[in-house]
C-alpha cells in the first residue's frame, strides 16, 4: 500500500497507537521478576506448601515454570506467527495477537489451579503467544513516513524494550497500598488494552503493509547528508531516508524474528521487511547492492558469506550452528537469571532486605537501561566489524556471570548493569550477524528457526531449577559456573569462526594483489 494514499493524520495515529500497544503488550510477560513477588504475596500455588509454610520450594518452582513456558512459547511462536502474518496481513495478525493476549489476561485472572488445569500457566502462555503476532505486524509502519523511518522504528522497538514497565509499576503500587489492586483485578482491567487494540485495528489499522520506496544507494565513499540524529538512526541517505538503522531489540526478544516466506516476492515484502528497513535496503536490491550497504562503515568481511545459498545449505553450515550455540547458551543464561533473580540475590547476599532492594533495582534497570543503551549499541554496530561486537558481548557476558556470584552489593550492581547492556546488545548483534551472513532472501526462515530452536531448548530451565533446589541444596553457583563457562566457549567459537573467515579473506586478497603486482612488473619489463 502506498503511504501517500493515506492521510498524514491517519498515519500518525496508526504509529502512535502502535507505540502504545507495543509498550503495554509486546513484552509484558518478560516483566516476570516484578510479577513474581505479587503472585507469592497473593498465595498463588500456596497449596503446594505445607500448612505452616509461608513459602516453599515447590511453590517457587511452579511459579518459575510459568515464565519458563511463556518465554519458550514466545520464542517458538515467532516462526509460525511470521508465516501467519505473511498470509493474512498486519491488520488480521494484530487482531489475532490482541485476541490471544486478551484471552490470556482473562484466563490468568481466573486463578483456577487443578491437577490438570492451571489457568495461570495457560493465561501467561496465551499472552506470550499473542505478543509476537502483534509486534511483528508493526514493523512496516516505519514506511508510513520514509524520511523518518529510523525514528519510527526506534520508537516501536524502544516501546518493546520498555514493555515490562507496567508490571514494575504494578509491584510498586501493590506493595505500597497493601495489596491493591489484586492480581485478578489488574489482569481483568488490563483486558481493556487488547480490546482497544482490536477496535483500533478494525477502525483505522492498515489492512496491508505500507510499501517502501526503493532509494538508490549512494556509492561507497560519497558524501552523505544527515537529518538530525535519532535513537534509531544509523545511516542517512542523500535523499534523507535512513540508510542503515539498528534493529534494537531487545527481549526478548522477538522483534527481528521475521517470517517464513510464502513466495520469493512475498518474502521480500514481508518476511525480511524489518531487516531490510533496518539497513535501508530496497526490496528489489541484488546481492551486490545488499553487500555494499551492509559493509559500509565497518568493512565487515563476513558480509555475503552465505548469500545465494539455499535454506538447507545455510542451516547445515557452520555459520548457522555457531550462531545457534551462541543463541541457545546466552538465552538460557539470560532467562535463567530473569527467572531466579530474587532467589539468587537472597542466596548470594544472605540478606532478604538487600536482595529485595537489588531486585527492585534490576526490574527497573532492565527496561530503562535497555533504552538508554540504544545509542551506544548503534554506534558499536555502525563503526566496528562484527568480530569486535562479539568480543564486546563476550566480555559483558563474562563479567555479568562472574560478578552476580559475589556476595557484596557493589559487584552485584555492576553485574546487573552488565546484563542490562548485554541483553539488548546480544539480540541486536545476533540479528545483525544473521542478516550479514545469510542475507535477506532467507532471513525469516533461518533466523526464525534459530530462535524457535532456542526457545524449545529453554525448557531445560525447569530441570536446572529442580537440580538447584534438590541435589545442589539451593546453591546457584554450580549451575551459574557451568553457564558462565559455556558462555565463554560459545562466544569464543563464534569469534573464531568469524576471525578465521575474515583472516582467510585477507590472505586471499593479499595473494591476489601480489599476483597483480607481479603481472604489472612483467608487463613493464
C-alpha positions as CSV (number, residue, x, y, z in Angstrom):
1,X,0.0,0.0,0.0
2,X,1.4,3.4,-1.0
3,X,1.5,5.6,2.2
4,X,0.8,8.7,0.2
5,X,-2.8,7.4,-0.4
6,X,-3.4,7.6,3.4
7,X,-3.8,10.9,5.1
8,X,-1.0,12.2,7.3
9,X,-3.2,12.4,10.3
10,X,-4.3,8.8,10.0
11,X,-0.7,7.5,9.6
12,X,0.3,9.5,12.7
13,X,-2.5,7.9,14.7
14,X,-1.6,4.5,13.4
15,X,2.1,4.9,14.5
16,X,1.1,6.4,17.9
17,X,-1.3,3.5,18.5
18,X,1.4,1.0,17.6
19,X,3.9,2.5,20.1
20,X,1.3,2.5,22.9
21,X,0.3,-1.1,22.3
22,X,3.9,-2.3,21.9
23,X,4.6,-0.7,25.3
24,X,1.7,-2.3,27.0
25,X,1.5,-5.7,25.3
26,X,4.6,-6.8,23.3
27,X,6.9,-7.8,26.1
28,X,4.8,-7.7,29.2
29,X,5.5,-11.4,30.1
30,X,9.2,-10.5,30.4
31,X,8.3,-8.5,33.5
32,X,8.0,-11.7,35.5
33,X,10.6,-10.6,38.0
34,X,8.3,-7.8,39.1
35,X,5.1,-10.0,38.9
36,X,6.5,-12.9,40.9
37,X,6.6,-11.2,44.4
38,X,2.9,-10.2,43.8
39,X,2.0,-13.8,43.0
40,X,3.8,-15.0,46.1
41,X,2.1,-12.4,48.3
42,X,-1.3,-13.4,46.7
43,X,-0.8,-17.0,47.7
44,X,-0.6,-18.3,44.1
45,X,0.3,-22.0,44.3
46,X,0.4,-21.8,48.1
47,X,-1.5,-25.1,48.3
48,X,1.7,-26.8,47.2
49,X,3.3,-25.9,50.6
50,X,2.7,-27.5,54.0
51,X,0.1,-25.9,56.2
52,X,2.6,-23.9,58.3
53,X,5.0,-22.9,55.4
54,X,4.8,-19.3,54.2
55,X,6.7,-20.0,51.1
56,X,8.3,-23.2,49.8
57,X,10.4,-24.7,47.1
58,X,7.5,-26.4,45.3
59,X,5.7,-23.0,45.1
60,X,8.8,-21.3,43.8
61,X,9.4,-24.0,41.2
62,X,5.8,-23.8,39.9
63,X,6.0,-20.0,39.7
64,X,9.3,-20.2,37.8
65,X,7.6,-22.7,35.4
66,X,5.2,-20.0,34.4
67,X,7.9,-17.8,32.9
68,X,9.9,-20.7,31.5
69,X,7.0,-21.9,29.5
70,X,5.9,-18.5,28.5
71,X,9.3,-17.4,27.3
72,X,9.6,-20.6,25.3
73,X,6.2,-20.1,23.7
74,X,7.1,-16.5,22.8
75,X,10.3,-17.6,21.0
76,X,8.9,-20.7,19.3
77,X,5.8,-19.0,18.1
78,X,7.7,-16.3,16.3
79,X,8.2,-18.6,13.3
80,X,4.6,-19.7,12.8
81,X,3.4,-16.2,13.6
82,X,5.6,-14.8,10.9
83,X,4.1,-17.2,8.4
84,X,0.7,-16.3,9.6
85,X,1.5,-12.6,9.1
86,X,2.7,-13.4,5.6
87,X,-0.7,-14.9,4.7
88,X,-3.2,-12.6,6.4
89,X,-1.5,-9.2,6.6
90,X,-0.9,-6.8,9.5
91,X,-4.4,-6.0,10.5
92,X,-5.6,-9.6,10.9
93,X,-2.4,-10.6,12.6
94,X,-2.7,-7.7,15.1
95,X,-6.3,-8.6,15.8
96,X,-5.3,-12.2,16.4
97,X,-2.4,-11.1,18.7
98,X,-4.7,-8.8,20.6
99,X,-7.4,-11.5,21.0
100,X,-4.8,-14.1,22.2
101,X,-3.4,-11.6,24.7
102,X,-6.8,-10.5,26.0
103,X,-7.9,-14.1,26.3
104,X,-4.7,-14.7,28.2
105,X,-5.4,-11.9,30.6
106,X,-8.9,-13.2,31.4
107,X,-7.7,-16.8,31.8
108,X,-4.8,-15.7,34.1
109,X,-7.3,-13.7,36.2
110,X,-9.5,-16.7,36.8
111,X,-6.9,-18.2,39.1
112,X,-8.0,-21.8,38.8
113,X,-5.4,-24.4,39.8
114,X,-6.4,-28.1,39.3
115,X,-4.1,-31.1,38.8
116,X,-4.5,-30.9,35.0
117,X,-5.9,-27.4,34.6
118,X,-3.9,-24.3,35.5
119,X,-5.3,-21.0,34.3
120,X,-2.2,-19.1,35.4
121,X,0.0,-21.2,33.1
122,X,-2.5,-21.2,30.2
123,X,-3.1,-17.5,30.6
124,X,0.5,-16.4,30.7
125,X,1.3,-18.7,27.7
126,X,-1.5,-17.1,25.7
127,X,-0.2,-13.7,26.5
128,X,3.2,-14.8,25.3
129,X,1.7,-16.3,22.1
130,X,-0.2,-13.1,21.2
131,X,2.7,-10.8,21.6
132,X,4.8,-11.8,18.6
133,X,1.8,-11.6,16.2
134,X,1.2,-8.0,17.3
135,X,4.8,-6.9,17.4
136,X,5.9,-8.4,14.0
137,X,2.9,-6.7,12.4
138,X,4.1,-3.2,13.4
139,X,7.4,-3.1,11.6
140,X,6.1,-1.9,8.3
141,X,4.7,1.3,9.9
142,X,8.2,2.8,9.6
143,X,7.4,3.0,5.9
144,X,4.5,5.3,6.6
145,X,6.9,8.3,6.7
146,X,10.0,7.0,4.8
147,X,12.1,10.1,5.7
148,X,11.6,9.3,9.4
149,X,11.6,5.5,9.3
150,X,14.6,5.4,11.7
151,X,12.8,7.4,14.3
152,X,9.6,5.4,13.9
153,X,11.4,2.1,14.1
154,X,13.4,3.2,17.1
155,X,10.2,4.2,18.9
156,X,8.5,0.9,18.2
157,X,11.4,-1.2,19.3
158,X,12.0,1.1,22.2
159,X,8.4,0.6,23.3
160,X,9.1,-3.1,23.2
161,X,12.2,-2.7,25.3
162,X,10.2,-0.9,28.0
163,X,7.1,-3.1,27.9
164,X,7.9,-4.8,31.2
165,X,7.5,-1.4,33.0
166,X,3.7,-1.8,33.6
167,X,4.4,-4.8,35.8
168,X,7.2,-2.9,37.5
169,X,4.7,-0.1,38.4
170,X,2.2,-2.7,39.5
171,X,4.6,-4.0,42.0
172,X,5.3,-0.6,43.5
173,X,1.6,0.2,43.7
174,X,0.6,-3.2,45.0
175,X,3.0,-3.2,48.0
176,X,2.6,0.5,48.7
177,X,-1.2,0.0,49.1
178,X,-1.1,-3.2,51.0
179,X,-2.2,-5.5,48.1
180,X,-4.3,-3.3,45.8
181,X,-5.1,-4.0,43.0
182,X,-5.3,-7.7,43.3
183,X,-3.9,-10.0,40.5
184,X,-7.4,-10.7,39.4
185,X,-8.5,-7.1,39.3
186,X,-5.3,-6.0,37.4
187,X,-5.5,-8.5,34.7
188,X,-9.2,-8.2,34.1
189,X,-8.8,-4.4,33.9
190,X,-5.8,-4.9,31.6
191,X,-8.0,-6.7,29.1
192,X,-9.2,-3.2,28.1
193,X,-5.9,-2.7,26.3
194,X,-6.2,-5.6,23.8
195,X,-9.9,-4.7,23.3
196,X,-8.8,-1.1,22.4
197,X,-6.2,-2.6,20.1
198,X,-8.8,-4.7,18.2
199,X,-11.1,-1.6,17.9
200,X,-8.2,0.5,16.6
201,X,-7.2,-2.1,14.0
202,X,-10.8,-2.5,12.8
203,X,-11.4,1.2,12.5
204,X,-8.1,2.7,11.2
205,X,-5.5,-0.1,11.2
206,X,-3.7,-0.6,7.9
207,X,-5.1,-3.8,6.2
208,X,-1.9,-4.3,4.2
209,X,1.7,-3.3,4.6
210,X,3.0,0.1,3.6
211,X,5.2,-0.3,0.6
212,X,8.7,1.0,1.0
213,X,10.3,3.2,-1.7
214,X,13.5,1.9,-3.4
215,X,16.1,4.6,-2.8
216,X,19.3,4.4,-4.8
217,X,22.2,3.6,-2.5
218,X,24.9,6.2,-2.7
219,X,28.3,4.9,-3.9
220,X,30.8,4.0,-1.3
221,X,32.7,7.0,0.0
222,X,30.2,9.5,-1.3
223,X,29.1,12.4,0.9
224,X,26.1,11.6,3.0
225,X,23.8,14.4,4.3
226,X,22.3,13.6,7.7
227,X,19.0,14.5,9.3
228,X,19.0,15.3,13.0
229,X,20.1,12.1,14.7
230,X,17.5,10.0,16.4
231,X,17.9,7.0,18.7
232,X,17.2,4.6,15.9
233,X,19.1,6.3,13.1
234,X,22.2,4.6,11.8
235,X,22.9,6.0,8.3
236,X,21.1,8.6,6.3
237,X,20.9,8.6,2.5
238,X,21.4,11.7,0.4
239,X,17.7,11.9,0.0
240,X,17.3,12.0,3.7
241,X,15.9,8.5,4.1
242,X,17.5,6.2,6.7
243,X,20.2,4.1,5.1
244,X,21.3,1.8,8.0
245,X,19.2,1.5,11.1
246,X,19.9,-0.5,14.2
247,X,17.3,-3.2,14.8
248,X,17.3,-2.7,18.5
249,X,15.6,-5.4,20.5
250,X,15.6,-6.5,22.8
251,X,13.9,-9.1,24.6
252,X,13.3,-10.8,24.4
253,X,13.5,-10.8,22.3
254,X,11.3,-11.2,19.3
255,X,11.4,-8.2,17.1
256,X,13.8,-9.4,14.5
257,X,12.2,-12.9,14.4
258,X,10.7,-12.4,11.0
259,X,8.7,-14.6,8.7
260,X,8.6,-17.8,6.7
261,X,8.3,-16.8,3.0
262,X,5.2,-17.8,1.1
263,X,6.8,-17.0,-2.2
264,X,10.1,-15.2,-3.1
265,X,8.2,-12.0,-3.8
266,X,6.2,-12.2,-0.6
267,X,9.4,-12.9,1.3
268,X,11.0,-9.7,0.0
269,X,7.9,-7.7,1.0
270,X,7.1,-9.3,4.4
271,X,9.5,-11.9,5.7
272,X,12.6,-9.7,5.7
273,X,10.8,-6.4,5.7
274,X,12.1,-5.3,9.1
275,X,15.6,-6.4,8.4
276,X,15.6,-4.5,5.1
277,X,14.2,-1.5,6.7
278,X,16.8,-1.7,9.4
279,X,19.5,-1.4,6.7
280,X,17.7,0.8,4.4
281,X,17.9,-1.7,1.6
282,X,15.3,-1.8,-1.2
283,X,13.2,-4.9,-1.7
284,X,14.5,-5.4,-5.2
285,X,18.1,-4.8,-4.3
286,X,20.5,-7.5,-5.6
287,X,23.2,-9.3,-3.6
288,X,25.9,-6.8,-4.6
289,X,23.8,-3.8,-3.5
290,X,22.9,-5.5,-0.2
291,X,26.6,-6.3,0.4
292,X,27.7,-2.8,-0.3
293,X,25.1,-1.3,2.0
294,X,25.9,-3.7,4.9
295,X,29.7,-3.3,4.6
296,X,29.7,0.4,4.5
297,X,31.3,2.0,7.6
298,X,32.6,-1.3,9.1
299,X,34.4,-3.1,6.4
300,X,32.9,-6.3,7.7
301,X,34.5,-9.3,6.0
302,X,31.6,-11.7,6.8
303,X,29.0,-9.9,4.7
304,X,27.7,-12.2,2.0
305,X,29.4,-15.3,3.3
306,X,26.2,-17.4,2.6
307,X,24.4,-15.1,0.1
308,X,22.7,-17.1,-2.7
309,X,22.8,-20.4,-0.8
310,X,19.7,-22.5,-0.3
311,X,18.0,-22.6,3.1
312,X,19.2,-26.2,3.6
313,X,22.8,-25.2,2.8
314,X,22.6,-22.2,5.2
315,X,21.1,-24.3,8.0
316,X,23.7,-27.0,7.5
317,X,26.6,-24.6,7.6
318,X,28.9,-23.9,10.5
319,X,27.8,-20.3,10.2
320,X,24.4,-21.3,11.4
321,X,25.4,-23.7,14.2
322,X,28.0,-21.4,15.8
323,X,25.2,-18.8,15.8
324,X,22.7,-21.3,17.3
325,X,25.2,-22.3,20.0
326,X,25.6,-18.7,20.9
327,X,21.8,-18.1,21.0
328,X,21.0,-21.2,23.0
329,X,23.6,-20.6,25.6
330,X,23.1,-16.9,26.2
331,X,19.3,-17.0,26.0
332,X,19.4,-19.8,28.6
333,X,21.7,-17.6,30.8
334,X,19.5,-14.5,30.4
335,X,16.2,-16.3,31.1
336,X,17.7,-18.3,34.0
337,X,18.6,-15.1,35.7
338,X,15.3,-13.5,34.9
339,X,13.5,-16.5,36.4
340,X,15.5,-16.8,39.6
341,X,16.9,-13.3,40.2
342,X,15.3,-12.7,43.6
343,X,16.2,-16.1,44.9
344,X,19.8,-15.8,43.6
345,X,20.2,-12.4,45.3
346,X,18.9,-13.8,48.6
347,X,21.3,-16.8,48.3
348,X,24.4,-14.7,47.4
349,X,23.9,-11.7,49.7
350,X,22.3,-13.6,52.6
351,X,20.1,-10.6,53.3
352,X,16.5,-10.6,52.3
353,X,16.1,-6.9,52.6
354,X,19.2,-6.2,50.5
355,X,18.1,-8.8,48.0
356,X,14.7,-7.1,47.6
357,X,16.3,-3.7,47.1
358,X,18.6,-5.2,44.4
359,X,15.7,-7.0,42.8
360,X,13.7,-3.7,42.6
361,X,16.7,-2.0,41.0
362,X,17.0,-4.8,38.5
363,X,13.4,-4.9,37.4
364,X,13.5,-1.1,36.6
365,X,17.0,-1.1,35.2
366,X,16.3,-3.9,32.7
367,X,13.8,-1.9,30.5
368,X,15.2,1.6,31.2
369,X,18.8,0.6,30.8
370,X,17.9,-1.2,27.6
371,X,16.5,2.0,26.2
372,X,19.5,4.2,27.3
373,X,22.0,1.8,25.8
374,X,20.5,2.1,22.3
375,X,22.8,4.9,21.1
376,X,25.9,3.0,22.3
377,X,24.8,-0.2,20.7
378,X,24.0,1.7,17.5
379,X,27.5,3.3,17.5
380,X,29.2,-0.1,18.1
381,X,27.3,-1.8,15.3
382,X,27.8,1.2,12.9
383,X,31.5,1.7,13.4
384,X,33.0,-1.7,14.3
385,X,33.1,-5.1,12.5
386,X,31.1,-8.0,13.9
387,X,34.2,-9.6,15.4
388,X,34.6,-6.6,17.7
389,X,31.0,-6.8,18.7
390,X,31.2,-10.5,19.5
391,X,34.3,-9.8,21.7
392,X,32.4,-7.0,23.5
393,X,29.5,-9.3,24.1
394,X,31.9,-12.0,25.4
395,X,33.4,-9.5,28.0
396,X,29.9,-8.3,29.1
397,X,28.6,-11.8,29.4
398,X,31.6,-13.0,31.3
399,X,31.6,-10.2,33.9
400,X,27.8,-10.4,34.2
401,X,28.1,-14.1,35.1
402,X,31.1,-13.6,37.4
403,X,30.0,-10.5,39.3
404,X,26.5,-11.8,40.0
405,X,28.0,-14.6,42.0
406,X,29.7,-12.2,44.5
407,X,28.1,-11.8,47.9
408,X,28.6,-8.0,48.2
409,X,26.4,-5.2,46.9
410,X,28.8,-3.3,44.5
411,X,29.8,-6.3,42.4
412,X,26.1,-7.4,42.2
413,X,25.1,-4.0,41.0
414,X,27.8,-3.9,38.4
415,X,26.9,-7.4,37.3
416,X,23.3,-6.3,36.9
417,X,24.4,-3.3,34.9
418,X,26.4,-5.6,32.6
419,X,23.3,-7.7,32.0
420,X,21.2,-4.7,31.3
421,X,23.6,-3.7,28.5
422,X,24.4,-7.2,27.3
423,X,20.8,-8.3,26.8
424,X,19.8,-5.7,24.1
425,X,23.3,-5.9,22.5
426,X,23.1,-9.6,22.3
427,X,19.7,-9.7,20.5
428,X,20.6,-6.8,18.2
429,X,24.1,-8.2,17.3
430,X,22.8,-11.7,16.6
431,X,20.2,-10.4,14.2
432,X,22.9,-8.2,12.6
433,X,25.2,-11.3,12.2
434,X,22.4,-13.3,10.6
435,X,21.5,-10.6,8.1
436,X,25.1,-10.1,7.1
437,X,26.0,-13.8,6.8
438,X,22.7,-15.2,5.3
439,X,21.2,-12.2,3.6
440,X,17.5,-11.3,3.4
441,X,16.2,-13.8,1.0
442,X,16.2,-16.5,3.7
443,X,16.5,-14.3,6.8
444,X,13.0,-15.1,8.1
445,X,13.3,-18.8,7.9
446,X,16.9,-19.1,9.1
447,X,16.8,-16.6,11.9
448,X,13.3,-17.6,12.9
449,X,14.3,-21.3,13.1
450,X,17.3,-20.4,15.2
451,X,15.2,-18.5,17.7
452,X,12.5,-21.2,17.7
453,X,15.0,-23.9,18.5
454,X,16.5,-21.9,21.3
455,X,13.0,-21.3,22.7
456,X,12.3,-25.0,22.8
457,X,15.7,-25.6,24.4
458,X,14.7,-23.0,27.1
459,X,12.5,-25.7,28.7
460,X,15.7,-27.0,30.2
461,X,15.5,-24.3,32.8
462,X,12.9,-26.3,34.8
463,X,15.3,-29.3,35.3
464,X,18.0,-26.8,36.3
465,X,15.6,-25.2,38.8
466,X,14.9,-28.7,40.3
467,X,18.6,-29.5,40.3
468,X,19.4,-26.4,42.2
469,X,16.7,-26.9,44.8
470,X,17.4,-30.6,45.2
471,X,20.8,-32.2,44.8
472,X,22.6,-28.8,45.0
473,X,20.8,-27.8,48.2
474,X,19.9,-24.3,47.0
475,X,23.3,-23.4,45.7
476,X,23.2,-21.5,42.4
477,X,27.0,-21.5,42.0
478,X,27.4,-24.8,40.1
479,X,24.7,-24.0,37.5
480,X,25.9,-20.4,37.2
481,X,29.5,-21.6,36.8
482,X,28.6,-24.1,34.1
483,X,26.6,-21.5,32.2
484,X,29.4,-19.0,32.5
485,X,31.9,-21.4,31.0
486,X,29.5,-22.3,28.3
487,X,29.0,-18.6,27.6
488,X,32.8,-18.2,27.2
489,X,33.0,-21.3,24.9
490,X,30.1,-20.3,22.7
491,X,31.4,-16.7,22.3
492,X,34.9,-17.9,21.5
493,X,33.6,-20.4,19.0
494,X,31.6,-17.7,17.1
495,X,34.5,-15.3,17.3
496,X,36.9,-17.9,16.0
497,X,34.6,-18.8,13.1
498,X,34.4,-15.1,12.1
499,X,38.1,-14.5,12.6
500,X,39.2,-17.5,10.5
501,X,36.9,-16.4,7.7
502,X,37.9,-12.8,7.6
503,X,41.6,-13.7,8.0
504,X,41.3,-16.1,5.1
505,X,39.7,-13.4,3.0
506,X,42.6,-11.0,3.8
507,X,45.2,-13.6,2.9
508,X,43.4,-14.3,-0.4
509,X,43.2,-10.6,-1.1
510,X,46.9,-10.1,-0.3
511,X,47.8,-13.1,-2.6
512,X,45.6,-11.6,-5.4
513,X,47.2,-8.1,-5.0
514,X,50.7,-9.8,-5.1
515,X,49.9,-11.6,-8.3
516,X,48.6,-8.4,-9.9
517,X,51.7,-6.5,-8.8
518,X,54.0,-9.2,-10.3
519,X,51.9,-9.2,-13.5
520,X,52.3,-5.4,-13.8
521,X,56.0,-5.7,-13.3
522,X,56.3,-8.3,-16.0
523,X,54.3,-6.1,-18.4
524,X,56.6,-3.2,-17.7
525,X,59.7,-5.4,-18.4
